[in-house]
Amino acid sequence: MNILKLIMIVAVAAGALSLGACAQKKETMSTSAGTSSTYSK
């Protein structure tokens, strides 16, 4: 049972990390696009 619990914890942690990375990538892309548009003006 301990091994199963460990696998579940690792899976949940990996999912949370991947979601956080995706959110950060979207934020950086939107902010970089916004700054580039303001600089072009």
N, CA, C and O atoms as a Maestro MAE file, in Angstrom:
{
 s_m_m2io_version
 :::
 2.0.0
}

f_m_ct {
 s_m_title
 :::
 protein
 m_atom[164] {
  # First column is atom index #
  i_m_mmod_type
  r_m_x_coord
  r_m_y_coord
  r_m_z_coord
  i_m_residue_number
  s_m_chain_name
  s_m_pdb_residue_name
  s_m_pdb_atom_name
  i_m_atomic_number
  :::
  1 25 0.839 -1.208 0.000 1 A "MET " " N  " 7
  2 3 0.000 0.000 0.000 1 A "MET " " CA " 6
  3 2 0.871 1.253 0.000 1 A "MET " " C  " 6
  4 15 0.517 2.257 -0.619 1 A "MET " " O  " 8
  5 25 2.009 1.197 0.694 2 A "ASN " " N  " 7
  6 3 2.875 2.382 0.741 2 A "ASN " " CA " 6
  7 2 3.366 2.761 -0.650 2 A "ASN " " C  " 6
  8 15 3.454 3.942 -0.985 2 A "ASN " " O  " 8
  9 25 3.689 1.738 -1.467 3 A "ILE " " N  " 7
  10 3 4.176 2.014 -2.824 3 A "ILE " " CA " 6
  11 2 3.070 2.686 -3.642 3 A "ILE " " C  " 6
  12 15 3.328 3.634 -4.384 3 A "ILE " " O  " 8
  13 25 1.848 2.192 -3.502 4 A "LEU " " N  " 7
  14 3 0.740 2.792 -4.246 4 A "LEU " " CA " 6
  15 2 0.535 4.242 -3.824 4 A "LEU " " C  " 6
  16 15 0.313 5.109 -4.669 4 A "LEU " " O  " 8
  17 25 0.608 4.510 -2.525 5 A "LYS " " N  " 7
  18 3 0.458 5.891 -2.052 5 A "LYS " " CA " 6
  19 2 1.552 6.774 -2.625 5 A "LYS " " C  " 6
  20 15 1.289 7.900 -3.045 5 A "LYS " " O  " 8
  21 25 2.778 6.268 -2.644 6 A "LEU " " N  " 7
  22 3 3.899 7.039 -3.173 6 A "LEU " " CA " 6
  23 2 3.677 7.349 -4.649 6 A "LEU " " C  " 6
  24 15 3.912 8.475 -5.089 6 A "LEU " " O  " 8
  25 25 3.227 6.360 -5.417 7 A "ILE " " N  " 7
  26 3 2.981 6.571 -6.853 7 A "ILE " " CA " 6
  27 2 1.890 7.623 -7.045 7 A "ILE " " C  " 6
  28 15 2.007 8.487 -7.914 7 A "ILE " " O  " 8
  29 25 0.839 7.552 -6.244 8 A "MET " " N  " 7
  30 3 -0.240 8.528 -6.368 8 A "MET " " CA " 6
  31 2 0.262 9.934 -6.062 8 A "MET " " C  " 6
  32 15 -0.063 10.879 -6.781 8 A "MET " " O  " 8
  33 25 1.055 10.079 -4.996 9 A "ILE " " N  " 7
  34 3 1.575 11.400 -4.623 9 A "ILE " " CA " 6
  35 2 2.454 11.954 -5.736 9 A "ILE " " C  " 6
  36 15 2.348 13.125 -6.099 9 A "ILE " " O  " 8
  37 25 3.327 11.098 -6.277 10 A "VAL " " N  " 7
  38 3 4.221 11.544 -7.352 10 A "VAL " " CA " 6
  39 2 3.404 11.951 -8.577 10 A "VAL " " C  " 6
  40 15 3.706 12.955 -9.221 10 A "VAL " " O  " 8
  41 25 2.374 11.174 -8.898 11 A "ALA " " N  " 7
  42 3 1.554 11.482 -10.070 11 A "ALA " " CA " 6
  43 2 0.842 12.825 -9.879 11 A "ALA " " C  " 6
  44 15 0.802 13.645 -10.796 11 A "ALA " " O  " 8
  45 25 0.286 13.045 -8.698 12 A "VAL " " N  " 7
  46 3 -0.417 14.310 -8.431 12 A "VAL " " CA " 6
  47 2 0.565 15.476 -8.483 12 A "VAL " " C  " 6
  48 15 0.255 16.525 -9.047 12 A "VAL " " O  " 8
  49 25 1.751 15.294 -7.896 13 A "ALA " " N  " 7
  50 3 2.754 16.368 -7.901 13 A "ALA " " CA " 6
  51 2 3.185 16.676 -9.328 13 A "ALA " " C  " 6
  52 15 3.319 17.845 -9.690 13 A "ALA " " O  " 8
  53 25 3.403 15.649 -10.144 14 A "ALA " " N  " 7
  54 3 3.819 15.867 -11.528 14 A "ALA " " CA " 6
  55 2 2.721 16.609 -12.296 14 A "ALA " " C  " 6
  56 15 3.014 17.508 -13.084 14 A "ALA " " O  " 8
  57 25 1.470 16.238 -12.068 15 A "GLY " " N  " 7
  58 3 0.366 16.914 -12.749 15 A "GLY " " CA " 6
  59 2 0.293 18.387 -12.349 15 A "GLY " " C  " 6
  60 15 0.090 19.255 -13.197 15 A "GLY " " O  " 8
  61 25 0.457 18.665 -11.056 16 A "ALA " " N  " 7
  62 3 0.403 20.055 -10.593 16 A "ALA " " CA " 6
  63 2 1.564 20.845 -11.178 16 A "ALA " " C  " 6
  64 15 1.391 21.996 -11.581 16 A "ALA " " O  " 8
  65 25 2.743 20.241 -11.227 17 A "LEU " " N  " 7
  66 3 3.909 20.949 -11.780 17 A "LEU " " CA " 6
  67 2 3.702 21.242 -13.260 17 A "LEU " " C  " 6
  68 15 4.004 22.345 -13.718 17 A "LEU " " O  " 8
  69 25 3.192 20.272 -14.015 18 A "SER " " N  " 7
  70 3 2.986 20.480 -15.446 18 A "SER " " CA " 6
  71 2 1.938 21.577 -15.675 18 A "SER " " C  " 6
  72 15 2.091 22.399 -16.579 18 A "SER " " O  " 8
  73 25 0.876 21.592 -14.860 19 A "LEU " " N  " 7
  74 3 -0.137 22.637 -15.008 19 A "LEU " " CA " 6
  75 2 0.471 23.996 -14.690 19 A "LEU " " C  " 6
  76 15 0.208 24.971 -15.394 19 A "LEU " " O  " 8
  77 25 1.278 24.069 -13.641 20 A "GLY " " N  " 7
  78 3 1.906 25.343 -13.275 20 A "GLY " " CA " 6
  79 2 2.839 25.818 -14.378 20 A "GLY " " C  " 6
  80 15 2.882 27.011 -14.680 20 A "GLY " " O  " 8
  81 25 3.589 24.898 -14.986 21 A "ALA " " N  " 7
  82 3 4.501 25.280 -16.056 21 A "ALA " " CA " 6
  83 2 3.717 25.813 -17.253 21 A "ALA " " C  " 6
  84 15 4.118 26.805 -17.862 21 A "ALA " " O  " 8
  85 25 2.606 25.165 -17.593 22 A "CYS " " N  " 7
  86 3 1.783 25.624 -18.713 22 A "CYS " " CA " 6
  87 2 1.239 27.019 -18.427 22 A "CYS " " C  " 6
  88 15 1.239 27.873 -19.314 22 A "CYS " " O  " 8
  89 25 0.777 27.262 -17.208 23 A "ALA " " N  " 7
  90 3 0.233 28.572 -16.853 23 A "ALA " " CA " 6
  91 2 1.326 29.630 -16.957 23 A "ALA " " C  " 6
  92 15 1.076 30.728 -17.455 23 A "ALA " " O  " 8
  93 25 2.536 29.316 -16.493 24 A "GLN " " N  " 7
  94 3 3.632 30.282 -16.562 24 A "GLN " " CA " 6
  95 2 3.988 30.570 -18.014 24 A "GLN " " C  " 6
  96 15 4.242 31.724 -18.362 24 A "GLN " " O  " 8
  97 25 4.013 29.560 -18.865 25 A "LYS " " N  " 7
  98 3 4.342 29.775 -20.276 25 A "LYS " " CA " 6
  99 2 3.303 30.689 -20.921 25 A "LYS " " C  " 6
  100 15 3.665 31.590 -21.678 25 A "LYS " " O  " 8
  101 25 2.019 30.473 -20.636 26 A "LYS " " N  " 7
  102 3 0.972 31.321 -21.213 26 A "LYS " " CA " 6
  103 2 1.136 32.758 -20.735 26 A "LYS " " C  " 6
  104 15 0.991 33.696 -21.519 26 A "LYS " " O  " 8
  105 25 1.443 32.936 -19.436 27 A "GLU " " N  " 7
  106 3 1.606 34.283 -18.897 27 A "GLU " " CA " 6
  107 2 2.786 34.980 -19.561 27 A "GLU " " C  " 6
  108 15 2.666 36.137 -19.964 27 A "GLU " " O  " 8
  109 25 3.915 34.304 -19.681 28 A "THR " " N  " 7
  110 3 5.097 34.930 -20.271 28 A "THR " " CA " 6
  111 2 4.842 35.264 -21.745 28 A "THR " " C  " 6
  112 15 5.270 36.313 -22.226 28 A "THR " " O  " 8
  113 25 4.156 34.384 -22.453 29 A "MET " " N  " 7
  114 3 3.874 34.647 -23.864 29 A "MET " " CA " 6
  115 2 2.960 35.864 -24.004 29 A "MET " " C  " 6
  116 15 3.199 36.717 -24.858 29 A "MET " " O  " 8
  117 25 1.922 35.952 -23.180 30 A "SER " " N  " 7
  118 3 0.992 37.083 -23.274 30 A "SER " " CA " 6
  119 2 1.692 38.377 -22.872 30 A "SER " " C  " 6
  120 15 1.473 39.413 -23.499 30 A "SER " " O  " 8
  121 25 2.525 38.335 -21.843 31 A "THR " " N  " 7
  122 3 3.209 39.552 -21.397 31 A "THR " " CA " 6
  123 2 4.239 39.987 -22.436 31 A "THR " " C  " 6
  124 15 4.373 41.179 -22.711 31 A "THR " " O  " 8
  125 25 4.968 39.031 -23.015 32 A "SER " " N  " 7
  126 3 5.976 39.387 -24.018 32 A "SER " " CA " 6
  127 2 5.274 39.978 -25.245 32 A "SER " " C  " 6
  128 15 5.779 40.931 -25.840 32 A "SER " " O  " 8
  129 25 4.126 39.430 -25.630 33 A "ALA " " N  " 7
  130 3 3.394 39.955 -26.774 33 A "ALA " " CA " 6
  131 2 2.899 41.371 -26.464 33 A "ALA " " C  " 6
  132 15 2.938 42.248 -27.326 33 A "ALA " " O  " 8
  133 25 2.438 41.586 -25.240 34 A "GLY " " N  " 7
  134 3 1.939 42.913 -24.865 34 A "GLY " " CA " 6
  135 2 3.069 43.935 -24.875 34 A "GLY " " C  " 6
  136 15 2.882 45.050 -25.361 34 A "GLY " " O  " 8
  137 25 4.223 43.581 -24.356 35 A "THR " " N  " 7
  138 3 5.344 44.519 -24.316 35 A "THR " " CA " 6
  139 2 5.836 44.813 -25.728 35 A "THR " " C  " 6
  140 15 6.161 45.956 -26.047 35 A "THR " " O  " 8
  141 25 5.894 43.784 -26.579 36 A "SER " " N  " 7
  142 3 6.390 44.000 -27.940 36 A "SER " " CA " 6
  143 2 5.418 44.920 -28.696 36 A "SER " " C  " 6
  144 15 5.851 45.764 -29.480 36 A "SER " " O  " 8
  145 25 4.125 44.759 -28.465 37 A "SER " " N  " 7
  146 3 3.150 45.609 -29.167 37 A "SER " " CA " 6
  147 2 3.271 47.052 -28.691 37 A "SER " " C  " 6
  148 15 3.139 47.979 -29.491 37 A "SER " " O  " 8
  149 25 3.523 47.254 -27.392 38 A "THR " " N  " 7
  150 3 3.638 48.614 -26.886 38 A "THR " " CA " 6
  151 2 4.933 49.242 -27.398 38 A "THR " " C  " 6
  152 15 4.965 50.431 -27.716 38 A "THR " " O  " 8
  153 25 6.007 48.440 -27.477 39 A "TYR " " N  " 7
  154 3 7.281 48.987 -27.972 39 A "TYR " " CA " 6
  155 2 7.166 49.353 -29.450 39 A "TYR " " C  " 6
  156 15 7.735 50.354 -29.886 39 A "TYR " " O  " 8
  157 25 6.434 48.551 -30.221 40 A "SER " " N  " 7
  158 3 6.327 48.826 -31.650 40 A "SER " " CA " 6
  159 2 5.620 50.158 -31.879 40 A "SER " " C  " 6
  160 15 5.898 50.867 -32.846 40 A "SER " " O  " 8
  161 25 4.685 50.489 -30.955 41 A "LYS " " N  " 7
  162 3 3.979 51.763 -31.103 41 A "LYS " " CA " 6
  163 2 4.955 52.904 -30.826 41 A "LYS " " C  " 6
  164 15 4.575 54.073 -30.895 41 A "LYS " " O  " 8
  :::
 }
 m_bond[163] {
  # First column is bond index #
  i_m_from
  i_m_to
  i_m_order
  :::
  1 1 2 1
  2 2 3 1
  3 3 4 2
  4 3 5 1
  5 5 6 1
  6 6 7 1
  7 7 8 2
  8 7 9 1
  9 9 10 1
  10 10 11 1
  11 11 12 2
  12 11 13 1
  13 13 14 1
  14 14 15 1
  15 15 16 2
  16 15 17 1
  17 17 18 1
  18 18 19 1
  19 19 20 2
  20 19 21 1
  21 21 22 1
  22 22 23 1
  23 23 24 2
  24 23 25 1
  25 25 26 1
  26 26 27 1
  27 27 28 2
  28 27 29 1
  29 29 30 1
  30 30 31 1
  31 31 32 2
  32 31 33 1
  33 33 34 1
  34 34 35 1
  35 35 36 2
  36 35 37 1
  37 37 38 1
  38 38 39 1
  39 39 40 2
  40 39 41 1
  41 41 42 1
  42 42 43 1
  43 43 44 2
  44 43 45 1
  45 45 46 1
  46 46 47 1
  47 47 48 2
  48 47 49 1
  49 49 50 1
  50 50 51 1
  51 51 52 2
  52 51 53 1
  53 53 54 1
  54 54 55 1
  55 55 56 2
  56 55 57 1
  57 57 58 1
  58 58 59 1
  59 59 60 2
  60 59 61 1
  61 61 62 1
  62 62 63 1
  63 63 64 2
  64 63 65 1
  65 65 66 1
  66 66 67 1
  67 67 68 2
  68 67 69 1
  69 69 70 1
  70 70 71 1
  71 71 72 2
  72 71 73 1
  73 73 74 1
  74 74 75 1
  75 75 76 2
  76 75 77 1
  77 77 78 1
  78 78 79 1
  79 79 80 2
  80 79 81 1
  81 81 82 1
  82 82 83 1
  83 83 84 2
  84 83 85 1
  85 85 86 1
  86 86 87 1
  87 87 88 2
  88 87 89 1
  89 89 90 1
  90 90 91 1
  91 91 92 2
  92 91 93 1
  93 93 94 1
  94 94 95 1
  95 95 96 2
  96 95 97 1
  97 97 98 1
  98 98 99 1
  99 99 100 2
  100 99 101 1
  101 101 102 1
  102 102 103 1
  103 103 104 2
  104 103 105 1
  105 105 106 1
  106 106 107 1
  107 107 108 2
  108 107 109 1
  109 109 110 1
  110 110 111 1
  111 111 112 2
  112 111 113 1
  113 113 114 1
  114 114 115 1
  115 115 116 2
  116 115 117 1
  117 117 118 1
  118 118 119 1
  119 119 120 2
  120 119 121 1
  121 121 122 1
  122 122 123 1
  123 123 124 2
  124 123 125 1
  125 125 126 1
  126 126 127 1
  127 127 128 2
  128 127 129 1
  129 129 130 1
  130 130 131 1
  131 131 132 2
  132 131 133 1
  133 133 134 1
  134 134 135 1
  135 135 136 2
  136 135 137 1
  137 137 138 1
  138 138 139 1
  139 139 140 2
  140 139 141 1
  141 141 142 1
  142 142 143 1
  143 143 144 2
  144 143 145 1
  145 145 146 1
  146 146 147 1
  147 147 148 2
  148 147 149 1
  149 149 150 1
  150 150 151 1
  151 151 152 2
  152 151 153 1
  153 153 154 1
  154 154 155 1
  155 155 156 2
  156 155 157 1
  157 157 158 1
  158 158 159 1
  159 159 160 2
  160 159 161 1
  161 161 162 1
  162 162 163 1
  163 163 164 2
  :::
 }
}
